[in-house]
Structures are given as structure tokens and as C-alpha cells.
Amino acid sequence: MSDRVRIGVAGLGYWGPNLARIFNALEGSELVWCCDPDASARAHTASVVPGARMSERIEDLLEDPTLDAIALATPVPTHASLAQRVLEAGKHCFVEKPLAQSSADAQRAVEAAESSGRTLMVGHLLEYHPAVRRLKDVVASGELGEIHYIYGNRLNLGKVRADENALWSLGAHDISVLLYLVDEEPAELAARGECYVRPGVEDVVFCFLRFPSGISAHLHLSWLDPHKERRFTVVGAQRMATFDDMVAEGKLTIYDKGVDEDTRSYGEYITRSGDIHSPRIANAEPLRLECEHFVECLQNGTRPLSDGRSGLRVVRVLEGLQQELERSRRA
């Protein structure tokens, strides 16, 4: 591989042009190809990255021996099969989340990466968010004390989808953050949802997860809500912390709050409410940090934070929660 990683982007709908823009601007990468069967999508992207070659066929990218890697922002049902094709063609692969719609398909993509000796990275964007990275450090340092529970709200009015429910559309973000913070897979899952707009497609989903360490978590996912929220709260024995991605400043807040035993009496507890502070968080675009990480991993031969096995774990949890949703429908 040359000093600059030669990359192609396949899928130029909503998210693909953002990937093309970033890879085109990074010092360590060279955007060579962009691909989409839609001529209008190609024309729009060509106006953003005029130096890249455009094609309607992904085969042009797969067959280019000078191309080092392909980033996939294609429709979700194509993620696993296209990732497998990219890896089997001898190219590194970045694929948007989720890696697959089933753990079996995700496993095949992971095995393709391992057998080809190529890198597979999944675009779990929030794992590269500076505030989430700082929250991970705070949790790992023990500053919050023993973690009791975590909950997340990802809510908005729209975008209503027909091809996937709120769990798969919204949940991949928050499940990836949960697994990143807790660093283990859940031992217990439960999910309930309701289909208000389209029959058979849950607009709102409530998830419960319990981890082997004893940490529990709750996720509220909805595109049918008056509030726009993207918030995570971690409750520890000593302190509590909130990541709020909707605020311009103070995205991470740490609360010196808790419940302590009253030393003046036996078996009594009192609440404690101390200082509240927001650590300084770098003002860096998470997508740029994510793309930089992918390029650096290829240049240095290191494993990505959100590698294929990380993506597989997220899919396993999504799949388990989907099974619980279906079970609750039959109950």
C-alpha cells in the first residue's frame, strides 16, 4: 500500500456523500472512485468531489487493482453480502452500521475478513464521538463508582421507515455505545414495541438489557415523539454522568450525586447533591475522526475499535431484541 490509502465509496444516497467528502479531504487517503446506480446521486457527489471517477457498477471498484479499500454506504440489506465481496476481492472494507441483518450474515463477513487478511471496520459513529470517548474514560477510571444502570433516549418525529423498525433504524447507535461502555455482551434481553403508523413496523421500542456484571440498561427508541433527544445517562454508586448530543456545549455532564449511608444512624440513607461540571470536549467532527481511524489502521496494520467482531456483537444484540419483540407480539 502506498502512503496514501486509495479508497472508493459505494452508495451515494443520504450518507455516502459525507464519507466521500471526508475521505477526499484527509491527508492519508485518496478518493478514487464513487459508485451508485442512480445517475442523479452520482452527479450530486461529483459536484462535491470532482476529482473522483464515477460509476454505476461496483464491479469497477472491485476490479481496480490499484484500489486499497471500499467504503459501503449502500442499503442495509446489502451490507453483509457486499462487504464479503469487497474482502474476497482483496480490499479492505468500511461498512456503515449495522454490519448485517442477521448474526449469521455478520459472521460470514467477519470470516471473510479473517481469511483474506483484510480489515473490516463498521461505522459505529458514536464510538468515535469525543464526548462518548471521554465518557468511556470516566466510566473506566472508576470516577462514577460501581455502575448501577444506564439508559438512553433516541427520539424524534420522523423519519418514518417502511423497510426497518425503530429498533434496527435507531438502536444500532445506542447498542454500540452500551457495549463500548460496559465492555461485555448482555445476558438477558427484553423488548416491547408498538406499530402505530405502519402495520408490522414498530415506531416505538422499549428495550431492557442486563449484563453479567449486574449492570442493567434501558433504551427508548422512537420516531413518533414530540421531542428530539439523543441522550445517554450512566448512574454510578458515587456519581452520575449524561451525554447529550443535542446541546451545542456541555455535551458531557458529571453530577456529584448519589445515595449514601447516614453515619449518624443505622440502616438509614441520605441523598447527596454536590457539584456539577462539564469537562472540556474537543470540538472535532466524529465522522472525520472515524474515517481517520480507518485510514490509520490500514496504514499501521492495527485493529479498528469498531472492527468486524464488534459489529457482529451489535448485530447479535439487535437480533436477540428483535426476537423478543416478535415474542411479545405473540403473547
Backbone torsions as a table, in degrees:
resi	resn	phi	psi	omega
1	MET	NA	137.7	176.9
2	SER	-71.9	173.8	179.4
3	ASP	-59.1	-36.4	177.9
4	ARG	-99.2	129.5	-178.9
5	VAL	-78.2	124.0	179.2
6	ARG	-87.4	119.8	-169.7
7	ILE	-126.1	145.3	169.8
8	GLY	-118.8	150.0	177.9
9	VAL	-116.9	125.4	177.6
10	ALA	-111.5	125.7	-177.2
11	GLY	101.7	105.6	-173.1
12	LEU	-120.1	34.6	177.9
13	GLY	-78.7	-116.7	-176.3
14	TYR	-72.4	-47.7	-169.5
15	TRP	-100.3	-28.4	-176.4
16	GLY	-54.8	-44.2	178.7
17	PRO	-60.2	-29.5	175.6
18	ASN	-66.3	-43.4	176.7
19	LEU	-62.3	-43.3	179.5
20	ALA	-60.6	-42.9	180.0
21	ARG	-60.3	-44.6	-177.1
22	ILE	-70.0	-50.0	-178.4
23	PHE	-62.4	-29.7	178.1
24	ASN	-70.8	-25.6	-174.8
25	ALA	-96.2	-18.7	-176.5
26	LEU	-70.3	142.5	178.0
27	GLU	-66.6	-31.5	-174.1
28	GLY	-87.3	-2.1	-177.4
29	SER	-131.0	158.7	175.5
30	GLU	-129.2	117.1	178.3
31	LEU	-78.6	115.7	-173.7
32	VAL	-103.5	-45.1	-174.6
33	TRP	-127.3	151.0	164.4
34	CYS	-134.5	142.7	-171.2
35	CYS	-139.0	134.2	172.6
36	ASP	-167.7	140.4	179.2
37	PRO	-70.5	-15.4	-178.0
38	ASP	-87.6	117.9	-177.2
39	ALA	-64.1	-35.9	179.9
40	SER	-68.1	-36.3	176.9
41	ALA	-65.6	-40.7	177.9
42	ARG	-64.0	-41.9	-179.1
43	ALA	-64.2	-41.4	178.9
44	HIS	-63.0	-45.9	-178.2
45	THR	-67.3	-35.4	179.0
46	ALA	-62.4	-29.7	177.5
47	SER	-73.1	-22.8	179.7
48	VAL	-88.6	-40.2	-178.6
49	VAL	-127.3	75.5	-172.7
50	PRO	-65.6	-16.2	-177.7
51	GLY	-83.1	-11.1	-176.8
52	ALA	-87.3	146.6	174.8
53	ARG	-78.0	144.2	-178.5
54	MET	-111.0	143.7	177.7
55	SER	-148.8	153.6	173.0
56	GLU	-93.8	-5.6	-174.2
57	ARG	-118.2	125.7	176.5
58	ILE	-69.0	-20.2	178.8
59	GLU	-60.0	-31.5	177.8
60	ASP	-62.2	-34.4	178.7
61	LEU	-76.3	-43.5	-178.0
62	LEU	-63.9	-32.3	-174.6
63	GLU	-91.6	-2.6	179.7
64	ASP	-81.7	109.5	-176.3
65	PRO	-69.1	-14.6	-179.0
66	THR	-90.2	-7.3	-177.3
67	LEU	-84.6	127.8	-178.4
68	ASP	-86.5	-36.2	-170.6
69	ALA	-151.1	155.8	176.1
70	ILE	-129.4	132.3	175.0
71	ALA	-102.8	127.4	-175.5
72	LEU	-104.7	120.5	172.4
73	ALA	-126.3	41.0	-178.0
74	THR	-85.3	172.8	177.5
75	PRO	-55.9	145.5	-173.3
76	VAL	-52.2	-42.6	-178.5
77	PRO	-60.4	-17.8	-178.9
78	THR	-93.9	-8.5	-170.6
79	HIS	-55.7	-55.4	-172.6
80	ALA	-65.9	-45.1	-176.7
81	SER	-67.3	-40.9	179.0
82	LEU	-69.5	-38.6	177.1
83	ALA	-59.5	-41.8	178.9
84	GLN	-62.7	-42.2	178.8
85	ARG	-63.5	-42.3	179.9
86	VAL	-60.8	-47.4	-177.3
87	LEU	-66.9	-40.4	179.5
88	GLU	-69.9	-20.0	174.7
89	ALA	-82.1	1.3	176.5
90	GLY	85.9	19.7	-178.6
91	LYS	-116.0	150.0	174.8
92	HIS	-71.6	155.2	-172.6
93	CYS	-135.8	127.5	166.5
94	PHE	-108.1	127.6	-178.7
95	VAL	-129.9	135.3	179.1
96	GLU	-66.1	158.6	-179.0
97	LYS	-75.9	154.6	-14.0
98	PRO	-76.4	160.4	-178.6
99	LEU	-60.1	-36.0	-176.5
100	ALA	-158.8	173.5	175.9
101	GLN	-98.3	-1.0	175.5
102	SER	-149.3	152.8	179.7
103	SER	-67.4	-29.7	178.5
104	ALA	-64.7	-44.0	178.5
105	ASP	-67.1	-39.6	178.3
106	ALA	-62.9	-40.5	179.5
107	GLN	-61.8	-39.7	179.5
108	ARG	-65.0	-37.7	177.9
109	ALA	-66.0	-41.5	178.2
110	VAL	-62.4	-43.8	179.8
111	GLU	-65.1	-34.6	177.7
112	ALA	-64.8	-38.9	177.8
113	ALA	-64.6	-44.6	-176.4
114	GLU	-69.3	-38.8	-178.6
115	SER	-74.2	-28.9	179.9
116	SER	-86.8	-14.6	-176.5
117	GLY	71.9	22.0	-179.7
118	ARG	-107.1	162.3	-177.1
119	THR	-89.1	133.8	173.1
120	LEU	-118.9	122.0	179.1
121	MET	-127.6	137.6	-178.8
122	VAL	-106.2	138.5	-174.8
123	GLY	-80.3	63.9	173.5
124	HIS	-84.4	85.2	-166.3
125	LEU	-57.8	-39.3	-173.2
126	LEU	-68.0	-19.8	176.8
127	GLU	-68.6	-13.2	179.3
128	TYR	-107.6	1.3	178.3
129	HIS	-69.4	128.0	-177.4
130	PRO	-55.6	-35.7	-179.7
131	ALA	-71.7	-36.4	177.0
132	VAL	-69.6	-38.9	176.9
133	ARG	-61.3	-42.2	178.3
134	ARG	-66.3	-38.9	176.8
135	LEU	-61.7	-40.7	176.7
136	LYS	-59.2	-43.6	178.4
137	ASP	-63.0	-40.8	179.8
138	VAL	-63.6	-44.8	179.0
139	VAL	-63.5	-46.4	-176.8
140	ALA	-66.8	-29.7	-177.8
141	SER	-73.2	-16.4	-176.7
142	GLY	86.3	6.2	-178.2
143	GLU	-60.0	-31.8	179.7
144	LEU	-86.7	-5.9	-173.9
145	GLY	80.7	-167.1	176.8
146	GLU	-62.3	129.5	-178.4
147	ILE	-77.3	126.3	178.2
148	HIS	-89.8	-57.8	-178.2
149	TYR	-154.9	163.9	-178.7
150	ILE	-134.7	140.4	172.6
151	TYR	-139.7	150.8	-178.2
152	GLY	-135.2	143.9	174.3
153	ASN	-121.2	122.5	173.6
154	ARG	-126.8	97.7	-169.4
155	LEU	-131.3	152.9	175.1
156	ASN	-173.1	171.2	171.3
157	LEU	-103.5	99.3	-173.3
158	GLY	94.5	169.6	-4.3
159	LYS	-81.6	121.8	-179.2
160	VAL	-75.9	126.9	-175.5
161	ARG	-112.5	154.8	177.4
162	ALA	-106.4	-23.1	-172.4
163	ASP	-97.7	-7.8	176.7
164	GLU	-155.7	152.0	-178.2
165	ASN	-89.2	179.5	-176.8
166	ALA	-63.6	-29.1	178.8
167	LEU	-62.1	-51.6	-175.6
168	TRP	-77.0	-32.3	-178.7
169	SER	-74.0	-41.1	-174.1
170	LEU	-108.6	-29.0	-170.1
171	GLY	-71.8	-25.8	-178.2
172	ALA	-59.0	-36.9	177.8
173	HIS	-58.5	-55.2	-171.1
174	ASP	-74.4	-32.5	177.1
175	ILE	-66.9	-38.9	178.0
176	SER	-63.1	-39.5	177.8
177	VAL	-65.7	-44.0	178.7
178	LEU	-56.7	-50.7	-178.4
179	LEU	-64.9	-33.6	177.7
180	TYR	-65.8	-43.0	-178.4
181	LEU	-73.4	-42.6	-172.7
182	VAL	-85.8	-30.5	178.3
183	ASP	63.2	38.1	171.7
184	GLU	-160.2	161.3	178.1
185	GLU	-91.7	149.1	-178.2
186	PRO	-68.8	148.3	177.3
187	ALA	-97.6	-16.5	-177.1
188	GLU	-140.8	135.8	-178.9
189	LEU	-132.9	146.3	172.0
190	ALA	-149.4	146.4	179.7
191	ALA	-153.5	140.3	172.5
192	ARG	-133.8	144.2	179.0
193	GLY	-147.8	167.6	178.9
194	GLU	-134.9	144.2	-179.4
195	CYS	-110.2	100.9	-176.7
196	TYR	-101.2	-34.6	-175.0
197	VAL	-93.4	-51.5	179.7
198	ARG	-121.5	131.1	177.7
199	PRO	-58.1	133.5	176.5
200	GLY	81.3	-0.3	178.8
201	VAL	-121.8	109.3	-176.1
202	GLU	-68.7	123.0	176.1
203	ASP	-85.8	-26.0	-179.9
204	VAL	-135.4	135.8	-178.4
205	VAL	-136.7	134.9	174.2
206	PHE	-114.8	123.8	-176.7
207	CYS	-117.2	143.0	172.5
208	PHE	-125.4	134.9	178.7
209	LEU	-133.8	137.9	173.1
210	ARG	-124.6	133.5	-175.3
211	PHE	-101.8	157.2	-179.0
212	PRO	-55.5	-30.3	179.9
213	SER	-71.4	-11.9	-177.1
214	GLY	103.7	-11.4	177.3
215	ILE	-67.2	136.0	174.0
216	SER	-114.3	158.8	-177.8
217	ALA	-146.1	150.3	178.3
218	HIS	-134.0	135.8	178.3
219	LEU	-124.7	132.0	174.0
220	HIS	-112.9	115.1	-174.8
221	LEU	-122.6	125.7	-178.0
222	SER	-160.8	141.7	167.7
223	TRP	-109.8	18.1	178.8
224	LEU	-128.3	71.0	-173.1
225	ASP	-149.2	144.7	179.8
226	PRO	-74.2	-15.1	-176.7
227	HIS	-105.2	146.5	170.1
228	LYS	-104.3	108.0	-177.2
229	GLU	-129.2	139.9	169.5
230	ARG	-139.6	84.8	-169.2
231	ARG	-137.4	142.5	177.4
232	PHE	-127.3	134.5	176.6
233	THR	-125.5	131.8	178.1
234	VAL	-114.9	122.8	-177.9
235	VAL	-108.6	116.0	178.8
236	GLY	-109.9	174.2	-178.8
237	ALA	-70.5	-28.2	-177.3
238	GLN	-106.0	-40.7	-177.3
239	ARG	-143.4	172.8	-179.7
240	MET	-133.9	155.0	-178.2
241	ALA	-143.2	147.4	178.6
242	THR	-131.2	132.0	170.2
243	PHE	-105.0	119.0	-179.2
244	ASP	-123.3	107.0	-174.9
245	ASP	-82.1	-2.5	-178.4
246	MET	-92.8	-8.8	179.8
247	VAL	-96.0	147.4	-178.2
248	ALA	-73.4	-37.5	179.4
249	GLU	-128.8	156.5	179.8
250	GLY	68.0	43.0	-178.9
251	LYS	-65.2	-26.1	176.4
252	LEU	-117.8	124.8	179.8
253	THR	-126.5	132.9	179.5
254	ILE	-113.8	127.8	-176.8
255	TYR	-109.7	124.7	174.1
256	ASP	-83.7	71.6	-177.6
257	LYS	-129.5	149.4	178.3
258	GLY	178.7	-173.3	177.6
259	VAL	-121.8	121.0	-176.8
260	ASP	-116.8	153.6	175.2
261	GLU	-73.0	135.4	-179.9
262	ASP	-79.9	110.9	-177.6
263	THR	-68.5	-12.7	-178.8
264	ARG	-82.5	-11.4	-179.8
265	SER	-146.2	167.2	-177.1
266	TYR	-96.8	125.9	174.5
267	GLY	77.2	9.7	178.4
268	GLU	-102.9	149.7	-178.5
269	TYR	-128.3	146.4	178.7
270	ILE	-127.8	150.0	177.5
271	THR	-83.9	148.7	179.3
272	ARG	-123.9	131.1	179.3
273	SER	-132.9	101.6	-176.7
274	GLY	-107.1	-142.4	-174.6
275	ASP	-72.3	154.5	173.6
276	ILE	-122.5	129.1	178.4
277	HIS	-142.6	154.7	178.9
278	SER	-119.7	109.9	179.3
279	PRO	-65.6	152.4	179.3
280	ARG	-68.5	130.3	-179.7
281	ILE	-116.9	134.0	179.7
282	ALA	-60.8	137.1	180.0
283	ASN	-89.4	75.3	-177.7
284	ALA	-123.7	142.4	-179.0
285	GLU	-70.9	120.0	-178.8
286	PRO	-56.1	-38.2	-179.1
287	LEU	-64.8	-39.1	177.8
288	ARG	-64.7	-41.5	178.7
289	LEU	-63.5	-39.1	179.4
290	GLU	-64.6	-47.2	-179.4
291	CYS	-66.6	-39.4	175.5
292	GLU	-59.3	-41.2	-179.8
293	HIS	-62.4	-43.1	178.7
294	PHE	-60.0	-47.9	-179.1
295	VAL	-62.9	-44.3	-179.6
296	GLU	-64.1	-37.3	177.8
297	CYS	-63.3	-39.5	178.3
298	LEU	-68.2	-38.7	-178.7
299	GLN	-70.6	-35.1	-174.6
300	ASN	-100.4	-8.1	-178.4
301	GLY	70.8	29.2	-179.0
302	THR	-102.5	162.9	-177.2
303	ARG	-84.6	132.5	178.6
304	PRO	-66.8	152.3	174.3
305	LEU	-58.0	-49.4	179.5
306	SER	-101.8	67.5	-177.8
307	ASP	-78.4	-174.3	-177.4
308	GLY	-60.2	-40.5	-179.1
309	ARG	-68.9	-33.0	173.1
310	SER	-62.8	-44.1	177.3
311	GLY	-63.7	-36.4	177.2
312	LEU	-62.9	-41.1	179.0
313	ARG	-61.7	-41.8	179.0
314	VAL	-62.7	-43.2	179.7
315	VAL	-64.0	-39.0	178.0
316	ARG	-59.5	-42.2	179.7
317	VAL	-68.3	-44.7	176.9
318	LEU	-58.0	-43.6	-179.6
319	GLU	-63.4	-43.0	178.9
320	GLY	-64.4	-40.5	177.7
321	LEU	-67.8	-36.7	176.6
322	GLN	-62.9	-39.9	177.0
323	GLN	-63.0	-37.7	177.4
324	GLU	-68.2	-36.4	175.5
325	LEU	-60.1	-46.3	-178.1
326	GLU	-67.4	-36.5	177.4
327	ARG	-65.1	-39.3	-179.3
328	SER	-68.3	-31.2	177.0
329	ARG	-63.7	-37.8	-176.7
330	ARG	-78.6	-19.1	-174.3
331	ALA	-67.6	NA	NA
